Amino acid sequence: MNALFRPLSRLLVASALVVASAAHAQAAAPAPDPEKQKLIDRLLVLFHPENRILQLVQQQGLNAMQQSSIALQTSHVTQERKDKTLAEIHDDVQKYIDTTMPIAVASAKKLTGPAVSPMMLQAFSVDELRQLVAFYESPVKAKFEKLVPQMESAVGQKVQADISAKVDQNVKTMTEAVGTKLRVAATLQ
């Protein structure tokens, strides 16, 4: 009978240690400064660290459209059939986005604070958080963000003018190589 209680008593002692250490960890973690937490909550409203997740949801749909378009380019169907199929696939992709995005948004809203707040609580002082909030709410930041698309476009146009001939040649070389391999693969069947 004692042999039966020994493993049980070890299990009880181990369980008690786990519970005690968890309770100690909770007690050891100081409650967040209410002002700090308020500033972090404000930052999360302004900054949106969850946006990357939402972009990934949309990227899945874009990838499906691109892959479908590529697959249809190499198939032997009429242009009318390709267009009709891509329109049907677009509807499926839109349905995916329409059904998945609300789930992702809800999850991101629920989990962003718990995931990010502890990091920010540890990394920033109250004064630094105030500075971040001031930056994200500043008219200068808003003015800069309005200018970003124009700046990106200007850089894109200059880069395109600078390298378009070389890129076009590289695209042509790649397309020819891929086309050759696809034709060889199709004739070997």
N, CA, C and O of each residue as an XYZ file, in Angstrom:
756
protein
N       0.822     -1.179      0.000
C       0.000      0.000      0.000
C       0.872      1.252      0.000
O       0.560      2.215     -0.700
N       1.984      1.256      0.789
C       2.885      2.400      0.808
C       3.505      2.626     -0.565
O       3.762      3.765     -0.955
N       3.743      1.549     -1.293
C       4.316      1.673     -2.625
C       3.357      2.438     -3.536
O       3.802      3.154     -4.433
N       2.079      2.298     -3.325
C       1.081      3.007     -4.114
C       1.060      4.493     -3.753
O       0.862      5.332     -4.632
N       1.257      4.824     -2.505
C       1.195      6.219     -2.062
C       2.459      7.011     -2.398
O       2.393      8.230     -2.552
N       3.606      6.341     -2.514
C       4.846      7.071     -2.808
C       4.778      7.824     -4.136
O       5.047      9.025     -4.162
N       4.428      7.157     -5.242
C       4.327      7.918     -6.497
C       3.246      8.992     -6.413
O       3.401     10.078     -6.971
N       2.167      8.692     -5.726
C       1.087      9.661     -5.585
C       1.555     10.864     -4.766
O       1.242     12.008     -5.097
N       2.297     10.600     -3.709
C       2.775     11.713     -2.873
C       3.788     12.563     -3.651
O       3.800     13.785     -3.505
N       4.627     11.942     -4.468
C       5.561     12.708     -5.298
C       4.797     13.596     -6.285
O       5.159     14.750     -6.516
N       3.739     13.032     -6.858
C       2.921     13.776     -7.802
C       2.252     14.962     -7.099
O       2.180     16.058     -7.656
N       1.768     14.741     -5.887
C       1.139     15.819     -5.133
C       2.142     16.907     -4.780
O       1.831     18.095     -4.863
N       3.346     16.504     -4.387
C       4.383     17.485     -4.057
C       4.758     18.279     -5.314
O       4.888     19.502     -5.261
N       4.930     17.585     -6.437
C       5.275     18.269     -7.686
C       4.163     19.228     -8.093
O       4.430     20.351     -8.519
N       2.929     18.787     -7.961
C       1.800     19.650     -8.301
C       1.760     20.875     -7.402
O       1.517     21.988     -7.869
N       1.996     20.671     -6.119
C       1.998     21.784     -5.174
C       3.098     22.778     -5.523
O       2.895     23.989     -5.430
N       4.264     22.270     -5.925
C       5.362     23.168     -6.314
C       5.011     23.976     -7.564
O       5.311     25.167     -7.650
N       4.381     23.323     -8.515
C       3.987     24.026     -9.738
C       2.978     25.121     -9.410
O       3.114     26.253     -9.875
N       1.969     24.786     -8.610
C       0.952     25.767     -8.234
C       1.580     26.907     -7.442
O       1.263     28.074     -7.672
N       2.471     26.574     -6.510
C       3.118     27.606     -5.688
C       3.990     28.510     -6.547
O       3.996     29.725     -6.350
N       4.740     27.931     -7.514
C       5.594     28.777     -8.346
C       4.760     29.649     -9.273
O       5.132     30.791     -9.542
N       3.648     29.137     -9.762
C       2.765     29.952    -10.610
C       2.162     31.087     -9.799
O       2.079     32.217    -10.280
N       1.745     30.801     -8.590
C       1.181     31.839     -7.726
C       2.248     32.878     -7.393
O       1.963     34.075     -7.344
N       3.478     32.417     -7.164
C       4.566     33.339     -6.856
C       4.872     34.228     -8.074
O       5.122     35.424     -7.930
N       4.847     33.631     -9.263
C       5.120     34.401    -10.475
C       4.059     35.473    -10.660
O       4.375     36.604    -11.031
N       2.790     35.122    -10.402
C       1.735     36.113    -10.524
C       1.901     37.207     -9.480
O       1.724     38.390     -9.769
N       2.241     36.801     -8.273
C       2.415     37.783     -7.205
C       3.644     38.634     -7.456
O       3.662     39.808     -7.086
N       4.682     38.066     -8.082
C       5.928     38.785     -8.314
C       5.778     39.806     -9.443
O       6.470     40.824     -9.446
N       4.890     39.551    -10.395
C       4.705     40.476    -11.496
C       3.904     41.674    -10.996
O       2.747     41.533    -10.597
N       4.520     42.845    -11.019
C       3.803     44.006    -10.520
C       2.651     44.377    -11.446
O       2.719     44.175    -12.658
N       1.616     44.911    -10.865
C       0.494     45.378    -11.669
C       0.993     46.524    -12.544
O       1.763     47.367    -12.085
N       0.560     46.556    -13.792
C       1.044     47.617    -14.669
C       0.571     48.985    -14.170
O      -0.526     49.130    -13.632
N       1.426     49.966    -14.365
C       1.099     51.343    -14.047
C      -0.119     51.729    -14.891
O      -0.073     51.618    -16.116
N      -1.207     52.179    -14.258
C      -2.420     52.504    -15.022
C      -2.177     53.545    -16.127
O      -2.762     53.453    -17.206
N      -1.322     54.521    -15.858
C      -1.036     55.532    -16.884
C      -0.302     54.898    -18.061
O      -0.593     55.200    -19.218
N       0.649     54.020    -17.762
C       1.379     53.324    -18.817
C       0.421     52.486    -19.669
O       0.475     52.513    -20.898
N      -0.453     51.746    -18.990
C      -1.376     50.888    -19.724
C      -2.328     51.719    -20.589
O      -2.657     51.327    -21.709
N      -2.764     52.854    -20.072
C      -3.646     53.733    -20.843
C      -2.927     54.245    -22.097
O      -3.511     54.291    -23.180
N      -1.666     54.625    -21.940
C      -0.884     55.089    -23.090
C      -0.671     53.967    -24.107
O      -0.752     54.194    -25.314
N      -0.402     52.772    -23.621
C      -0.222     51.624    -24.523
C      -1.516     51.336    -25.262
O      -1.503     51.103    -26.470
N      -2.632     51.349    -24.549
C      -3.925     51.127    -25.205
C      -4.165     52.167    -26.299
O      -4.673     51.841    -27.372
N      -3.800     53.410    -26.024
C      -3.954     54.477    -27.021
C      -3.042     54.215    -28.224
O      -3.457     54.385    -29.370
N      -1.817     53.806    -27.962
C      -0.886     53.496    -29.049
C      -1.404     52.370    -29.935
O      -1.273     52.427    -31.158
N      -1.983     51.363    -29.328
C      -2.486     50.236    -30.114
C      -3.630     50.663    -31.025
O      -3.820     50.089    -32.097
N      -4.390     51.664    -30.604
C      -5.451     52.205    -31.455
C      -4.831     52.985    -32.621
O      -5.338     52.938    -33.741
N      -3.748     53.690    -32.356
C      -3.104     54.523    -33.372
C      -2.193     53.737    -34.312
O      -2.117     54.050    -35.500
N      -1.508     52.727    -33.798
C      -0.438     52.049    -34.517
C      -0.901     50.824    -35.301
O      -0.407     50.606    -36.408
N      -1.795     50.040    -34.799
C      -2.342     48.838    -35.447
C      -1.292     47.773    -35.785
O      -1.072     47.488    -36.962
N      -0.650     47.190    -34.789
C       0.321     46.135    -35.090
C      -0.320     44.895    -35.707
O       0.379     44.038    -36.247
N      -1.637     44.796    -35.631
C      -2.329     43.631    -36.189
C      -2.495     43.722    -37.702
O      -2.903     42.744    -38.329
N      -2.195     44.851    -38.295
C      -2.419     45.013    -39.731
C      -1.651     44.002    -40.571
O      -2.122     43.620    -41.641
N      -0.501     43.566    -40.125
C       0.282     42.580    -40.886
C      -0.492     41.271    -41.041
O      -0.450     40.636    -42.095
N      -1.195     40.880    -39.990
C      -2.007     39.662    -40.055
C      -3.095     39.822    -41.116
O      -3.345     38.905    -41.898
N      -3.733     40.974    -41.139
C      -4.802     41.211    -42.102
C      -4.254     41.242    -43.528
O      -4.922     40.792    -44.459
N      -3.054     41.767    -43.700
C      -2.422     41.750    -45.016
C      -2.149     40.317    -45.474
O      -2.294     39.997    -46.654
N      -1.755     39.464    -44.538
C      -1.480     38.065    -44.889
C      -2.749     37.346    -45.342
O      -2.702     36.517    -46.251
N      -3.873     37.657    -44.719
C      -5.149     37.062    -45.142
C      -5.432     37.462    -46.583
O      -5.780     36.618    -47.409
N      -5.285     38.745    -46.885
C      -5.532     39.214    -48.243
C      -4.509     38.650    -49.223
O      -4.844     38.360    -50.372
N      -3.272     38.492    -48.779
C      -2.224     37.976    -49.656
C      -2.545     36.564    -50.130
O      -2.223     36.204    -51.262
N      -3.170     35.772    -49.286
C      -3.560     34.415    -49.705
C      -4.487     34.478    -50.912
O      -4.340     33.701    -51.856
N      -5.436     35.398    -50.881
C      -6.349     35.557    -52.013
C      -5.632     36.034    -53.264
O      -5.886     35.537    -54.361
N      -4.739     36.997    -53.099
C      -3.969     37.493    -54.247
C      -3.104     36.385    -54.844
O      -2.999     36.265    -56.065
N      -2.490     35.585    -53.990
C      -1.670     34.470    -54.473
C      -2.513     33.482    -55.269
O      -2.083     32.997    -56.316
N      -3.711     33.186    -54.777
C      -4.594     32.255    -55.486
C      -4.942     32.795    -56.873
O      -4.958     32.046    -57.850
N      -5.217     34.091    -56.953
C      -5.535     34.692    -58.254
C      -4.327     34.635    -59.193
O      -4.465     34.295    -60.368
N      -3.146     34.970    -58.673
C      -1.949     34.953    -59.509
C      -1.630     33.547    -60.002
O      -1.320     33.352    -61.177
N      -1.705     32.573    -59.108
C      -1.404     31.198    -59.496
C      -2.422     30.675    -60.498
O      -2.070     29.948    -61.427
N      -3.670     31.042    -60.311
C      -4.713     30.628    -61.256
C      -4.480     31.247    -62.622
O      -4.620     30.578    -63.646
N      -4.126     32.513    -62.637
C      -3.862     33.197    -63.895
C      -2.690     32.546    -64.628
O      -2.739     32.337    -65.840
N      -1.654     32.234    -63.886
C      -0.487     31.577    -64.488
C      -0.866     30.201    -65.030
O      -0.483     29.836    -66.142
N      -1.622     29.444    -64.236
C      -2.030     28.106    -64.682
C      -2.882     28.186    -65.949
O      -2.739     27.362    -66.852
N      -3.757     29.170    -66.010
C      -4.606     29.304    -67.195
C      -3.815     29.793    -68.411
O      -4.169     29.479    -69.548
N      -2.759     30.551    -68.179
C      -1.925     31.017    -69.286
C      -1.280     29.835    -70.005
O      -1.109     29.850    -71.224
N      -0.925     28.813    -69.229
C      -0.223     27.671    -69.819
C      -1.181     26.579    -70.302
O      -0.752     25.614    -70.935
N      -2.461     26.725    -70.010
C      -3.417     25.697    -70.455
C      -3.859     25.981    -71.881
O      -3.647     27.070    -72.413
N      -4.458     25.008    -72.467
C      -4.890     25.130    -73.860
C      -6.396     25.349    -73.907
O      -7.140     24.497    -74.393
N      -6.838     26.491    -73.402
C      -8.256     26.854    -73.448
C      -8.376     28.227    -74.101
O      -7.418     28.997    -74.168
N      -9.563     28.499    -74.569
C      -9.784     29.773    -75.253
C      -9.682     30.934    -74.268
O      -9.820     30.767    -73.056
N      -9.438     32.109    -74.828
C      -9.345     33.309    -73.993
C     -10.670     33.558    -73.274
O     -10.694     33.985    -72.120
N     -11.761     33.285    -73.969
C     -13.087     33.466    -73.353
C     -13.237     32.555    -72.137
O     -13.749     32.979    -71.101
N     -12.799     31.319    -72.260
C     -12.882     30.362    -71.134
C     -11.945     30.782    -69.994
O     -12.298     30.661    -68.821
N     -10.753     31.273    -70.343
C      -9.820     31.752    -69.321
C     -10.449     32.899    -68.534
O     -10.407     32.919    -67.303
N     -11.033     33.855    -69.260
C     -11.648     35.015    -68.600
C     -12.803     34.597    -67.699
O     -12.946     35.098    -66.584
N     -13.625     33.674    -68.194
C     -14.771     33.206    -67.402
C     -14.287     32.484    -66.147
O     -14.823     32.692    -65.058
N     -13.279     31.642    -66.303
C     -12.743     30.899    -65.161
C     -12.115     31.840    -64.137
O     -12.316     31.671    -62.934
N     -11.359     32.826    -64.603
C     -10.756     33.794    -63.676
C     -11.827     34.598    -62.940
O     -11.663     34.918    -61.762
N     -12.916     34.923    -63.623
C     -14.014     35.645    -62.961
C     -14.638     34.773    -61.866
O     -14.967     35.265    -60.786
N     -14.798     33.479    -62.151
C     -15.351     32.554    -61.149
C     -14.388     32.395    -59.971
O     -14.807     32.361    -58.814
N     -13.102     32.298    -60.278
C     -12.093     32.176    -59.219
C     -12.062     33.451    -58.387
O     -11.925     33.397    -57.164
N     -12.188     34.593    -59.046
C     -12.230     35.869    -58.321
C     -13.379     35.863    -57.314
O     -13.224     36.327    -56.184
N     -14.527     35.338    -57.730
C     -15.663     35.257    -56.804
C     -15.337     34.376    -55.596
O     -15.704     34.703    -54.467
N     -14.641     33.250    -55.839
C     -14.234     32.369    -54.740
C     -13.243     33.058    -53.817
O     -13.331     32.934    -52.595
N     -12.302     33.783    -54.403
C     -11.305     34.502    -53.604
C     -11.990     35.585    -52.778
O     -11.668     35.776    -51.605
N     -12.940     36.295    -53.396
C     -13.651     37.339    -52.658
C     -14.454     36.737    -51.514
O     -14.540     37.328    -50.438
N     -15.042     35.566    -51.737
C     -15.788     34.881    -50.670
C     -14.841     34.504    -49.534
O     -15.182     34.656    -48.361
N     -13.642     34.011    -49.885
C     -12.632     33.683    -48.870
C     -12.297     34.916    -48.043
O     -12.280     34.859    -46.814
N     -12.029     36.034    -48.720
C     -11.673     37.267    -48.010
C     -12.842     37.741    -47.149
O     -12.654     38.131    -45.996
N     -14.037     37.706    -47.709
C     -15.221     38.169    -46.966
C     -15.513     37.317    -45.736
O     -16.005     37.831    -44.732
N     -15.216     36.026    -45.801
C     -15.478     35.160    -44.641
C     -14.306     35.095    -43.676
O     -14.508     34.915    -42.475
N     -13.093     35.236    -44.176
C     -11.914     35.100    -43.321
C     -11.539     36.410    -42.630
O     -11.100     36.399    -41.480
N     -11.706     37.520    -43.311
C     -11.294     38.800    -42.751
C     -12.000     39.114    -41.419
O     -11.325     39.530    -40.477
N     -13.305     38.937    -41.300
C     -13.926     39.225    -39.994
C     -13.387     38.344    -38.864
O     -13.264     38.797    -37.726
N     -13.070     37.104    -39.176
C     -12.498     36.198    -38.165
C     -11.119     36.702    -37.753
O     -10.797     36.744    -36.566
N     -10.307     37.084    -38.739
C      -8.956     37.581    -38.456
C      -9.005     38.901    -37.693
O      -8.222     39.111    -36.767
N      -9.920     39.791    -38.075
C     -10.053     41.080    -37.390
C     -10.449     40.863    -35.935
O      -9.866     41.466    -35.034
N     -11.441     40.001    -35.705
C     -11.894     39.741    -34.333
C     -10.771     39.148    -33.491
O     -10.567     39.552    -32.346
N     -10.050     38.199    -34.051
C      -8.947     37.580    -33.317
C      -7.840     38.595    -33.044
O      -7.289     38.639    -31.945
N      -7.522     39.402    -34.039
C      -6.469     40.414    -33.866
C      -6.860     41.423    -32.792
O      -6.030     41.802    -31.966
N      -8.111     41.860    -32.797
C      -8.561     42.817    -31.775
C      -8.478     42.197    -30.385
O      -8.113     42.863    -29.415
N      -8.819     40.929    -30.303
C      -8.821     40.243    -29.011
C      -7.397     39.992    -28.508
O      -7.148     40.098    -27.307
N      -6.475     39.668    -29.385
C      -5.160     39.196    -28.960
C      -4.027     40.216    -29.067
O      -2.952     39.992    -28.510
N      -4.238     41.312    -29.756
C      -3.156     42.297    -29.921
C      -2.713     42.852    -28.577
O      -1.520     42.859    -28.275
N      -3.650     43.313    -27.772
C      -3.298     43.881    -26.467
C      -2.525     42.911    -25.587
O      -1.438     43.239    -25.113
N      -3.078     41.707    -25.359
C      -2.348     40.756    -24.522
C      -0.985     40.355    -25.087
O      -0.072     40.044    -24.322
N      -0.834     40.358    -26.395
C       0.447     39.968    -26.990
C       1.470     41.102    -26.946
O       2.659     40.856    -26.746
N       1.017     42.332    -27.130
C       1.928     43.458    -27.298
C       2.132     44.262    -26.011
O       3.232     44.747    -25.750
N       1.085     44.401    -25.217
C       1.179     45.247    -24.016
C       2.336     44.869    -23.098
O       3.074     45.760    -22.676
N       2.532     43.585    -22.766
C       3.652     43.259    -21.872
C       5.014     43.691    -22.430
O       5.887     44.129    -21.679
N       5.188     43.566    -23.739
C       6.449     43.988    -24.348
C       6.631     45.491    -24.212
O       7.715     45.972    -23.881
N       5.568     46.215    -24.471
C       5.652     47.676    -24.407
C       5.797     48.154    -22.965
O       6.516     49.117    -22.695
N       5.113     47.482    -22.042
C       5.252     47.842    -20.628
C       6.702     47.728    -20.184
O       7.206     48.564    -19.435
N       7.353     46.691    -20.655
C       8.737     46.450    -20.270
C       9.715     47.363    -21.016
O      10.725     47.787    -20.452
N       9.419     47.658    -22.260
C      10.382     48.358    -23.101
C      10.361     49.883    -22.954
O      11.376     50.538    -23.188
N       9.213     50.452    -22.568
C       9.082     51.904    -22.598
C       8.707     52.481    -21.243
O       7.954     51.887    -20.471
N       9.251     53.645    -20.986
C       8.856     54.394    -19.793
C       7.584     55.175    -20.117
O       7.177     55.256    -21.276
N       6.965     55.743    -19.096
C       5.767     56.554    -19.294
C       6.089     57.728    -20.222
O       5.313     58.040    -21.125
N       7.230     58.373    -19.999
C       7.602     59.508    -20.841
C       7.781     59.084    -22.301
O       7.339     59.792    -23.206
N       8.417     57.951    -22.534
C       8.602     57.460    -23.904
C       7.261     57.132    -24.551
O       7.048     57.412    -25.731
N       6.370     56.545    -23.785
C       5.040     56.240    -24.317
C       4.294     57.525    -24.674
O       3.608     57.585    -25.695
N       4.425     58.537    -23.845
C       3.807     59.838    -24.150
C       4.358     60.386    -25.477
O       3.613     60.907    -26.307
N       5.679     60.255    -25.653
C       6.300     60.736    -26.887
C       5.781     59.963    -28.103
O       5.518     60.551    -29.152
N       5.637     58.655    -27.957
C       5.107     57.845    -29.057
C       3.676     58.250    -29.399
O       3.334     58.407    -30.571
N       2.854     58.417    -28.386
C       1.469     58.841    -28.625
C       1.461     60.202    -29.319
O       0.719     60.412    -30.279
N       2.280     61.112    -28.833
C       2.350     62.439    -29.445
C       2.777     62.339    -30.910
O       2.236     63.036    -31.768
N       3.746     61.472    -31.188
C       4.194     61.289    -32.564
C       3.062     60.752    -33.437
O       2.792     61.299    -34.507
N       2.399     59.686    -32.990
C       1.349     59.067    -33.801
C       0.129     59.964    -33.969
O      -0.627     59.804    -34.927
N      -0.071     60.905    -33.047
C      -1.196     61.825    -33.156
C      -0.805     63.154    -33.792
O      -1.659     64.026    -33.958
N       0.455     63.328    -34.149
C       0.923     64.625    -34.624
C       0.447     64.918    -36.047
O       0.326     64.010    -36.870
N       0.181     66.185    -36.323
C      -0.174     66.596    -37.685
C       0.988     66.394    -38.664
O       0.774     66.164    -39.854
N       2.208     66.482    -38.154
C       3.373     66.278    -39.019
C       3.389     64.845    -39.543
O       3.672     64.618    -40.719
N       3.088     63.881    -38.680
C       3.041     62.477    -39.117
C       1.945     62.293    -40.161
O       2.157     61.625    -41.173
N       0.769     62.884    -39.921
C      -0.333     62.780    -40.875
C       0.056     63.393    -42.220
O      -0.251     62.833    -43.272
N       0.723     64.528    -42.183
C       1.169     65.199    -43.404
C       2.181     64.321    -44.147
O       2.121     64.182    -45.368
N       3.105     63.738    -43.391
C       4.115     62.862    -43.981
C       3.458     61.646    -44.627
O       3.811     61.271    -45.745
N       2.502     61.027    -43.930
C       1.834     59.836    -44.464
C       1.072     60.140    -45.745
O       0.981     59.288    -46.630
N       0.524     61.348    -45.853
C      -0.171     61.731    -47.087
C       0.811     61.847    -48.248
O       0.446     61.629    -49.403
N       2.049     62.189    -47.938
C       3.062     62.367    -48.962
C       3.718     61.040    -49.383
O       4.300     60.953    -50.464
N       3.624     60.022    -48.540
C       4.298     58.741    -48.800
C       3.924     58.151    -50.163
O       4.832     57.769    -50.901
N       2.646     58.051    -50.541
C       2.354     57.465    -51.866
C       3.002     58.222    -53.020
O       3.466     57.610    -53.983
N       3.036     59.554    -52.927
C       3.671     60.345    -53.980
C       5.179     60.090    -54.015
O       5.776     59.985    -55.087
N       5.787     59.992    -52.828
C       7.227     59.723    -52.771
C       7.536     58.342    -53.337
O       8.482     58.178    -54.108
N       6.732     57.345    -52.951
C       6.945     55.986    -53.466
C       6.774     55.951    -54.970
O       7.541     55.289    -55.668
N       5.781     56.653    -55.472
C       5.546     56.702    -56.912
C       6.717     57.370    -57.629
O       7.163     56.892    -58.671
N       7.214     58.469    -57.075
C       8.343     59.173    -57.686
C       9.569     58.275    -57.753
O      10.247     58.216    -58.779
N       9.852     57.579    -56.663
C      10.999     56.661    -56.656
C      10.769     55.543    -57.669
O      11.672     55.189    -58.427
N       9.557     54.988    -57.680
C       9.236     53.915    -58.616
C       9.423     54.325    -60.058
O       9.966     53.566    -60.862
N       8.971     55.534    -60.392
C       9.125     56.027    -61.762
C      10.596     56.205    -62.129
O      11.009     55.847    -63.232
N      11.381     56.751    -61.216
C      12.815     56.965    -61.484
C      13.544     55.634    -61.642
O      14.368     55.471    -62.542
N      13.229     54.673    -60.747
C      13.871     53.358    -60.828
C      13.457     52.656    -62.112
O      14.285     52.048    -62.791
N      12.175     52.741    -62.441
C      11.706     52.106    -63.673
C      12.427     52.682    -64.887
O      12.869     51.936    -65.760
N      12.545     53.997    -64.945
C      13.246     54.632    -66.070
C      14.713     54.203    -66.106
O      15.291     54.025    -67.179
N      15.306     54.040    -64.922
C      16.720     53.704    -64.833
C      17.008     52.266    -65.241
O      18.017     52.008    -65.897
N      16.152     51.332    -64.870
C      16.484     49.912    -65.068
C      15.514     49.156    -65.961
O      15.674     47.948    -66.135
N      14.511     49.818    -66.536
C      13.477     49.085    -67.276
C      14.043     48.263    -68.430
O      13.590     47.141    -68.658
N      15.009     48.788    -69.155
C      15.555     48.032    -70.285
C      16.194     46.730    -69.809
O      15.970     45.679    -70.408
N      16.981     46.789    -68.743
C      17.648     45.586    -68.222
C      16.621     44.614    -67.642
O      16.704     43.406    -67.866
N      15.645     45.153    -66.888
C      14.615     44.285    -66.300
C      13.800     43.633    -67.410
O      13.505     42.440    -67.344
N      13.433     44.410    -68.432
C      12.672     43.838    -69.545
C      13.442     42.693    -70.199
O      12.862     41.659    -70.530
N      14.745     42.879    -70.383
C      15.573     41.820    -70.978
C      15.599     40.592    -70.073
O      15.478     39.462    -70.548
N      15.755     40.817    -68.766
C      15.774     39.696    -67.818
C      14.432     38.965    -67.790
O      14.397     37.737    -67.717
N      13.335     39.709    -67.848
C      12.002     39.091    -67.884
C      11.849     38.275    -69.158
O      11.318     37.165    -69.124
N      12.313     38.819    -70.286
C      12.227     38.103    -71.561
C      13.037     36.804    -71.494
O      12.567     35.753    -71.927
N      14.246     36.881    -70.954
C      15.099     35.698    -70.825
C      14.432     34.646    -69.935
O      14.400     33.462    -70.272
N      13.907     35.092    -68.805
C      13.244     34.168    -67.890
C      12.007     33.547    -68.538
O      11.795     32.338    -68.437
N      11.190     34.369    -69.202
C       9.963     33.878    -69.828
C      10.275     32.845    -70.902
O       9.597     31.823    -71.010
N      11.283     33.115    -71.674
C      11.685     32.161    -72.721
C      12.157     30.844    -72.099
O      11.795     29.766    -72.571
N      12.960     30.935    -71.046
C      13.466     29.725    -70.390
C      12.323     28.918    -69.775
O      12.265     27.697    -69.919
N      11.430     29.602    -69.099
C      10.287     28.910    -68.480
C       9.390     28.318    -69.556
O       8.949     27.174    -69.440
N       9.115     29.095    -70.607
C       8.278     28.604    -71.704
C       8.865     27.364    -72.354
O       8.145     26.412    -72.657
N      10.164     27.378    -72.566
C      10.835     26.215    -73.163
C      10.674     24.987    -72.275
O      10.343     23.903    -72.755
N      10.906     25.161    -70.994
C      10.772     24.030    -70.071
C       9.347     23.507    -69.992
O       9.128     22.299    -69.903
N       8.377     24.417    -70.025
C       6.972     23.997    -70.015
C       6.600     23.260    -71.284
O       5.883     22.261    -71.232
N       7.085     23.745    -72.442
C       6.802     23.058    -73.705
C       7.436     21.671    -73.722
O       6.814     20.712    -74.179
N       8.668     21.559    -73.228
C       9.348     20.263    -73.181
C       8.575     19.315    -72.260
O       8.350     18.154    -72.602
N       8.179     19.811    -71.112
C       7.437     18.970    -70.172
C       6.107     18.532    -70.768
O       5.689     17.391    -70.567
N       5.437     19.418    -71.496
C       4.131     19.080    -72.089
C       4.283     18.060    -73.214
O       3.392     17.232    -73.404
N       5.395     18.096    -73.973
C       5.563     17.166    -75.083
C       6.042     15.794    -74.611
O       5.919     14.815    -75.346
N       6.579     15.711    -73.412
C       7.069     14.425    -72.906
C       5.954     13.567    -72.339
O       6.190     12.406    -72.005
N       4.757     14.095    -72.222
C       3.650     13.326    -71.637
C       3.092     12.349    -72.574
O       2.156     11.628    -72.229
